[in-house]
Amino acid sequence: MASLELKIPPPVVALLTGLLMWLASRLIAPVAVPFGLRAGVAVAMACAGAAIGVSAMVSFLRAKTTMNPVRPDTASLLVTDGVFRFTRNPMYLSLLLYLLAWAVYLSNWLALLLLPLFVLYINRFQIAPEERMLSSLFDAQYVAYKGKVRRWL
């Protein structure tokens, strides 16, 4: 299973999860929620995801370090300010919020049940290897950061 580590970029994993959610939503009837309500909640969640994701990308650009999720070994600086004070993985949190928004929009419990699969995949094949590399690159600084800031929220 180690062969999957850092191989599939997280946005691709999110898109595939979103596709699976859509396919799953076709298997059972949606929950009866008025369109305006579910669309409004979905847009709010997607906007929150966008704000978190853009904020994280701006922090990386300002720090002039890599955003490439398949090459965390090329990081030149440990970013701990901005949104990174609240979550060590704001870009993945952003993707999760997009998927949650999609599940709300689809109004389907089966689609919602696929969210934990996204989290498990990202934790195992993306975050765990990233954390190993960041620990080797930034040693005590990263250990201290991990002690203060949670992985997701």
GUZA-439941 format. One line per field, with one value per atom (N, C-alpha, C): residue number from 1; x, z, y; atom name; residue in three letters. Coordinates in steps of 0.02 Angstrom, whole numbers, plus 50000, padded with zeros to 5 digits. Atoms other than C-alpha are relative to their C-alpha. Last residue first. Layout:
residues N
num: (NUM	...)
xx: (X	...)
zz: (Z	...)
yy: (Y	...)
atomo: (CA	...)
residuo: (ALA	...)
***
This chain:
residues 153
num: (153	153	153	152	152	152	151	151	151	150	150	150	149	149	149	148	148	148	147	147	147	146	146	146	145	145	145	144	144	144	143	143	143	142	142	142	141	141	141	140	140	140	139	139	139	138	138	138	137	137	137	136	136	136	135	135	135	134	134	134	133	133	133	132	132	132	131	131	131	130	130	130	129	129	129	128	128	128	127	127	127	126	126	126	125	125	125	124	124	124	123	123	123	122	122	122	121	121	121	120	120	120	119	119	119	118	118	118	117	117	117	116	116	116	115	115	115	114	114	114	113	113	113	112	112	112	111	111	111	110	110	110	109	109	109	108	108	108	107	107	107	106	106	106	105	105	105	104	104	104	103	103	103	102	102	102	101	101	101	100	100	100	99	99	99	98	98	98	97	97	97	96	96	96	95	95	95	94	94	94	93	93	93	92	92	92	91	91	91	90	90	90	89	89	89	88	88	88	87	87	87	86	86	86	85	85	85	84	84	84	83	83	83	82	82	82	81	81	81	80	80	80	79	79	79	78	78	78	77	77	77	76	76	76	75	75	75	74	74	74	73	73	73	72	72	72	71	71	71	70	70	70	69	69	69	68	68	68	67	67	67	66	66	66	65	65	65	64	64	64	63	63	63	62	62	62	61	61	61	60	60	60	59	59	59	58	58	58	57	57	57	56	56	56	55	55	55	54	54	54	53	53	53	52	52	52	51	51	51	50	50	50	49	49	49	48	48	48	47	47	47	46	46	46	45	45	45	44	44	44	43	43	43	42	42	42	41	41	41	40	40	40	39	39	39	38	38	38	37	37	37	36	36	36	35	35	35	34	34	34	33	33	33	32	32	32	31	31	31	30	30	30	29	29	29	28	28	28	27	27	27	26	26	26	25	25	25	24	24	24	23	23	23	22	22	22	21	21	21	20	20	20	19	19	19	18	18	18	17	17	17	16	16	16	15	15	15	14	14	14	13	13	13	12	12	12	11	11	11	10	10	10	9	9	9	8	8	8	7	7	7	6	6	6	5	5	5	4	4	4	3	3	3	2	2	2	1	1	1)
xx: (50027	49532	50007	50056	49613	49972	49994	49787	49944	50031	49781	50006	50053	49902	49976	50044	50010	49939	50025	50102	49950	50049	50119	49969	50059	50205	49945	50033	50327	49935	50027	50369	49963	50061	50388	49967	50049	50513	49933	50033	50603	49947	49985	50643	49960	50004	50610	50005	49976	50659	50005	49929	50646	50029	49961	50484	50074	49993	50417	50038	49952	50454	50011	49933	50368	50053	49977	50221	50069	49981	50201	50030	49934	50203	50025	49948	50062	50069	49976	49964	50055	49975	49949	50031	49956	49922	50027	49951	49852	50050	49959	49765	50055	49955	49708	50045	49950	49635	50051	49955	49549	50055	49957	49477	50050	49954	49411	50049	49951	49336	50052	49947	49255	50052	49952	49167	50053	49936	49087	50053	49961	48945	50068	49968	48881	50044	49945	48846	50039	49949	48743	50061	49961	48647	50056	50002	48590	50046	50052	48544	49991	50031	48651	49944	50036	48682	49965	50060	48726	49958	50046	48845	49935	50027	48925	49949	50048	48948	49966	50058	49030	49945	50036	49144	49938	50031	49192	49959	50058	49220	49965	50053	49333	49937	50028	49434	49943	50038	49458	49967	50062	49511	49955	50039	49640	49933	50019	49705	49958	50058	49698	49979	50016	49810	49941	49937	49901	49987	50000	49744	50066	50060	49715	49997	50003	49880	49944	49960	49900	50007	50046	49758	50037	50063	49881	49955	50040	50051	49935	50039	50138	49956	50048	50222	49955	50059	50375	49953	50018	50500	49937	49943	50594	49987	50020	50475	50062	49970	50549	49980	49929	50518	50035	49990	50332	50073	49928	50337	50011	49965	50167	50076	50014	50071	50035	50007	50155	49990	50068	50124	49988	50039	50309	49929	49987	50384	49951	49960	50397	50022	49942	50332	50048	49961	50213	50065	49969	50157	50043	49945	50129	50035	49946	50026	50060	49968	49925	50058	49957	49890	50036	49941	49828	50047	49958	49712	50064	49965	49646	50047	49951	49604	50040	49946	49521	50054	49964	49418	50059	49960	49370	50042	49945	49313	50046	49954	49209	50061	49966	49134	50049	49950	49096	50038	49945	49009	50056	49965	48904	50059	49960	48861	50039	49944	48805	50045	49952	48699	50062	49970	48614	50052	49954	48588	50034	49939	48515	50050	49965	48394	50065	49970	48343	50040	49942	48315	50035	50013	48197	50064	49980	48256	49987	50045	48176	50018	50038	48323	49959	49972	48376	49955	50035	48317	50031	50057	48442	49971	50024	48563	49940	50048	48587	49970	50064	48669	49946	50035	48804	49932	50024	48853	49961	50053	48863	49970	50057	48964	49940	50030	49080	49939	50032	49108	49966	50060	49143	49961	50048	49267	49933	50023	49354	49949	50043	49362	49973	50064	49428	49952	50036	49562	49932	50024	49611	49961	50058	49622	49971	50063	49729	49942	50010	49863	49932	50058	49879	49989	50005	50051	49944	49981	50102	49996	49981	50089	50024	50049	49999	50020	49992	50150	49950	49956	50149	50008	50040	50000	50042)
zz: (49964	50659	50074	50040	50532	50031	50070	50595	49957	50019	50760	49924	50051	50801	49979	49988	50958	49954	49932	50972	50014	49994	50784	50069	50037	50783	50005	49958	50918	49967	49942	50818	50046	50021	50661	50057	50017	50742	49980	49938	50823	49986	49936	50654	50059	49952	50506	50073	50024	50358	50055	50017	50438	49976	49939	50526	49985	49965	50367	50065	50035	50272	50036	49994	50399	49968	49932	50408	50012	49995	50220	50068	50030	50221	50001	49963	50350	49967	49941	50267	50037	50014	50091	50063	50059	50088	49984	50009	50260	49944	49940	50312	49988	49994	50135	50062	50053	50111	50008	49988	50280	49948	49943	50254	50014	50022	50080	50056	50043	50146	49974	49960	50288	49958	49973	50159	50044	50034	50069	50026	49970	50196	49966	49939	50139	50032	50021	49966	50060	50026	50042	49976	49945	50146	49975	50001	49995	50054	49951	49982	50005	50024	49825	50045	50061	49877	49971	49981	50052	49938	49969	49985	50021	50054	49869	50027	50036	50014	49944	49956	50113	49968	50005	49966	50045	50067	49955	49993	49998	50144	49932	49963	50128	50004	50045	49992	50035	50053	50105	49953	49968	50249	49950	49999	50131	50035	50069	50092	49997	50022	50276	49928	50069	50331	49972	50035	50492	49925	50031	50557	49963	49978	50669	49974	49926	50663	50027	49973	50482	50076	49988	50436	50029	50035	50452	50020	49986	50520	49959	49939	50534	50016	49994	50364	50061	49966	50378	50012	49939	50248	50030	49978	50099	50067	49959	50057	50026	50028	49920	50039	49984	50018	49973	49938	50009	50021	49986	49827	50063	50013	49786	50010	49950	49871	49988	50036	49768	50050	49986	49864	49969	50047	49871	50026	49993	49971	49956	50057	49935	50009	49971	50109	49945	49963	50030	50028	50049	49904	50034	50033	50042	49949	49951	50145	49970	49994	49990	50050	50059	49959	50002	49994	50137	49941	49947	50126	50008	50029	49959	50052	50050	50036	49970	49966	50192	49950	49959	50096	50035	50044	49964	50041	50026	50094	49956	49943	50182	49978	49991	50012	50059	50053	49978	50006	49985	50146	49948	49940	50115	50018	50022	49938	50059	50040	50005	49977	49954	50141	49962	49958	50014	50048	50043	49889	50041	50010	50026	49956	49937	50082	49989	49978	49909	50063	50040	49849	50024	50053	49991	49964	49974	50084	49944	50021	50052	50037	49942	50074	49978	49959	49905	50061	50006	49841	50045	49955	49834	49993	49977	49703	50047	50048	49606	50023	49990	49756	49951	49942	49749	50010	50021	49573	50057	50048	49631	49977	49962	49784	49954	49965	49676	50040	50052	49563	50032	50021	49714	49947	49946	49779	49983	50005	49610	50055	50059	49614	49991	49984	49793	49940	49954	49750	50016	50042	49601	50043	50039	49714	49954	49962	49834	49961	49970	49702	50035	50031	49674	50034	50072	49707	49966	50038	49878	49924	49963	49956	49953	50012	49842	50035	50069	49831	49983	50000	50020	49930	50000	50000	50000)
yy: (49941	51061	49990	49974	50944	50062	50020	50895	50031	50064	50990	49988	49993	51130	49931	49943	51147	50002	50000	50981	50055	50055	50967	49997	49979	51138	49947	49949	51082	50024	50036	50924	50049	50033	51030	49962	49948	51149	49968	49976	51002	50053	50031	50919	50029	49945	51036	49977	49935	50928	50052	50006	50755	50067	50014	50797	49995	49937	50877	49991	49958	50717	50067	50030	50605	50044	49987	50725	49969	49929	50723	50015	49991	50533	50072	50038	50530	50005	49964	50671	49962	49933	50599	50031	49998	50411	50069	50055	50376	50012	50011	50537	49949	49942	50578	49992	50003	50404	50056	50057	50402	49996	49983	50577	49944	49948	50534	50016	50033	50372	50050	50031	50469	49963	49952	50578	49969	50008	50429	50050	50054	50419	49989	49975	50589	49947	49957	50520	50026	50044	50381	50039	50030	50505	49956	50072	50607	49971	50017	50789	49924	50061	50808	49976	49984	50988	49939	49963	50933	50017	50048	50801	50035	50041	50931	49949	49957	51052	49960	49995	50912	50043	50063	50879	49999	50003	51062	49936	49956	51063	50003	50034	50911	50043	50052	50997	49963	49965	51149	49950	49981	51036	50036	50061	50963	50012	50015	51137	49936	49961	51186	49984	50020	51043	50038	50014	51091	49985	50067	51175	49990	50036	51326	49929	49998	51421	49958	50055	51364	50002	50055	51483	49939	49997	51627	49941	49941	51575	49998	50010	51407	50060	49945	51386	49985	50025	51273	50059	49965	51335	49967	49960	51265	50034	49943	51123	50036	49940	51012	50063	49999	50851	50062	49962	50889	50004	49987	50833	50041	50063	50752	50008	50051	50892	49933	50063	51029	49943	50022	51190	49931	50040	51230	49985	50071	51371	49961	50024	51556	49928	50033	51603	49975	49950	51728	49970	49955	51597	50053	50035	51469	50045	50008	51592	49964	49934	51640	49995	49990	51456	50066	50044	51432	50010	49973	51584	49958	49942	51521	50031	50022	51352	50057	50036	51421	49981	49951	51549	49967	49957	51421	50049	50040	51295	50041	50010	51427	49960	49936	51474	49997	49994	51291	50065	50046	51277	50004	49975	51432	49956	49942	51374	50029	50025	51204	50057	50030	51285	49975	49947	51396	49974	49962	51254	50055	50040	51144	50036	50011	51279	49962	49937	51336	49993	49984	51157	50064	49951	51113	50022	49934	50959	50050	49946	50789	50065	49977	50671	50060	49947	50603	50014	49936	50435	50053	49993	50294	50070	50066	50229	50004	50026	50391	49934	49964	50473	49977	50029	50340	50033	50066	50397	49967	49990	50578	49933	49974	50531	50009	50057	50425	50021	50041	50576	49939	49965	50686	49961	50010	50557	50033	50069	50557	49984	50005	50747	49929	49967	50745	49996	50044	50617	50030	50055	50725	49950	49976	50878	49945	49996	50772	50031	49935	50735	50005	49968	50547	50068	50013	50475	50038	49940	50543	49991	49939	50370	50054	49946	50246	50065	49976	50128	50056	49941	50117	50028	49940	50000	50063)
atomo: (N	CA	C	N	CA	C	N	CA	C	N	CA	C	N	CA	C	N	CA	C	N	CA	C	N	CA	C	N	CA	C	N	CA	C	N	CA	C	N	CA	C	N	CA	C	N	CA	C	N	CA	C	N	CA	C	N	CA	C	N	CA	C	N	CA	C	N	CA	C	N	CA	C	N	CA	C	N	CA	C	N	CA	C	N	CA	C	N	CA	C	N	CA	C	N	CA	C	N	CA	C	N	CA	C	N	CA	C	N	CA	C	N	CA	C	N	CA	C	N	CA	C	N	CA	C	N	CA	C	N	CA	C	N	CA	C	N	CA	C	N	CA	C	N	CA	C	N	CA	C	N	CA	C	N	CA	C	N	CA	C	N	CA	C	N	CA	C	N	CA	C	N	CA	C	N	CA	C	N	CA	C	N	CA	C	N	CA	C	N	CA	C	N	CA	C	N	CA	C	N	CA	C	N	CA	C	N	CA	C	N	CA	C	N	CA	C	N	CA	C	N	CA	C	N	CA	C	N	CA	C	N	CA	C	N	CA	C	N	CA	C	N	CA	C	N	CA	C	N	CA	C	N	CA	C	N	CA	C	N	CA	C	N	CA	C	N	CA	C	N	CA	C	N	CA	C	N	CA	C	N	CA	C	N	CA	C	N	CA	C	N	CA	C	N	CA	C	N	CA	C	N	CA	C	N	CA	C	N	CA	C	N	CA	C	N	CA	C	N	CA	C	N	CA	C	N	CA	C	N	CA	C	N	CA	C	N	CA	C	N	CA	C	N	CA	C	N	CA	C	N	CA	C	N	CA	C	N	CA	C	N	CA	C	N	CA	C	N	CA	C	N	CA	C	N	CA	C	N	CA	C	N	CA	C	N	CA	C	N	CA	C	N	CA	C	N	CA	C	N	CA	C	N	CA	C	N	CA	C	N	CA	C	N	CA	C	N	CA	C	N	CA	C	N	CA	C	N	CA	C	N	CA	C	N	CA	C	N	CA	C	N	CA	C	N	CA	C	N	CA	C	N	CA	C	N	CA	C	N	CA	C	N	CA	C	N	CA	C	N	CA	C	N	CA	C	N	CA	C	N	CA	C	N	CA	C	N	CA	C	N	CA	C	N	CA	C	N	CA	C	N	CA	C	N	CA	C	N	CA	C	N	CA	C	N	CA	C	N	CA	C	N	CA	C	N	CA	C	N	CA	C	N	CA	C)
residuo: (LEU	LEU	LEU	TRP	TRP	TRP	ARG	ARG	ARG	ARG	ARG	ARG	VAL	VAL	VAL	LYS	LYS	LYS	GLY	GLY	GLY	LYS	LYS	LYS	TYR	TYR	TYR	ALA	ALA	ALA	VAL	VAL	VAL	TYR	TYR	TYR	GLN	GLN	GLN	ALA	ALA	ALA	ASP	ASP	ASP	PHE	PHE	PHE	LEU	LEU	LEU	SER	SER	SER	SER	SER	SER	LEU	LEU	LEU	MET	MET	MET	ARG	ARG	ARG	GLU	GLU	GLU	GLU	GLU	GLU	PRO	PRO	PRO	ALA	ALA	ALA	ILE	ILE	ILE	GLN	GLN	GLN	PHE	PHE	PHE	ARG	ARG	ARG	ASN	ASN	ASN	ILE	ILE	ILE	TYR	TYR	TYR	LEU	LEU	LEU	VAL	VAL	VAL	PHE	PHE	PHE	LEU	LEU	LEU	PRO	PRO	PRO	LEU	LEU	LEU	LEU	LEU	LEU	LEU	LEU	LEU	LEU	LEU	LEU	ALA	ALA	ALA	LEU	LEU	LEU	TRP	TRP	TRP	ASN	ASN	ASN	SER	SER	SER	LEU	LEU	LEU	TYR	TYR	TYR	VAL	VAL	VAL	ALA	ALA	ALA	TRP	TRP	TRP	ALA	ALA	ALA	LEU	LEU	LEU	LEU	LEU	LEU	TYR	TYR	TYR	LEU	LEU	LEU	LEU	LEU	LEU	LEU	LEU	LEU	SER	SER	SER	LEU	LEU	LEU	TYR	TYR	TYR	MET	MET	MET	PRO	PRO	PRO	ASN	ASN	ASN	ARG	ARG	ARG	THR	THR	THR	PHE	PHE	PHE	ARG	ARG	ARG	PHE	PHE	PHE	VAL	VAL	VAL	GLY	GLY	GLY	ASP	ASP	ASP	THR	THR	THR	VAL	VAL	VAL	LEU	LEU	LEU	LEU	LEU	LEU	SER	SER	SER	ALA	ALA	ALA	THR	THR	THR	ASP	ASP	ASP	PRO	PRO	PRO	ARG	ARG	ARG	VAL	VAL	VAL	PRO	PRO	PRO	ASN	ASN	ASN	MET	MET	MET	THR	THR	THR	THR	THR	THR	LYS	LYS	LYS	ALA	ALA	ALA	ARG	ARG	ARG	LEU	LEU	LEU	PHE	PHE	PHE	SER	SER	SER	VAL	VAL	VAL	MET	MET	MET	ALA	ALA	ALA	SER	SER	SER	VAL	VAL	VAL	GLY	GLY	GLY	ILE	ILE	ILE	ALA	ALA	ALA	ALA	ALA	ALA	GLY	GLY	GLY	ALA	ALA	ALA	CYS	CYS	CYS	ALA	ALA	ALA	MET	MET	MET	ALA	ALA	ALA	VAL	VAL	VAL	ALA	ALA	ALA	VAL	VAL	VAL	GLY	GLY	GLY	ALA	ALA	ALA	ARG	ARG	ARG	LEU	LEU	LEU	GLY	GLY	GLY	PHE	PHE	PHE	PRO	PRO	PRO	VAL	VAL	VAL	ALA	ALA	ALA	VAL	VAL	VAL	PRO	PRO	PRO	ALA	ALA	ALA	ILE	ILE	ILE	LEU	LEU	LEU	ARG	ARG	ARG	SER	SER	SER	ALA	ALA	ALA	LEU	LEU	LEU	TRP	TRP	TRP	MET	MET	MET	LEU	LEU	LEU	LEU	LEU	LEU	GLY	GLY	GLY	THR	THR	THR	LEU	LEU	LEU	LEU	LEU	LEU	ALA	ALA	ALA	VAL	VAL	VAL	VAL	VAL	VAL	PRO	PRO	PRO	PRO	PRO	PRO	PRO	PRO	PRO	ILE	ILE	ILE	LYS	LYS	LYS	LEU	LEU	LEU	GLU	GLU	GLU	LEU	LEU	LEU	SER	SER	SER	ALA	ALA	ALA	MET	MET	MET)
***
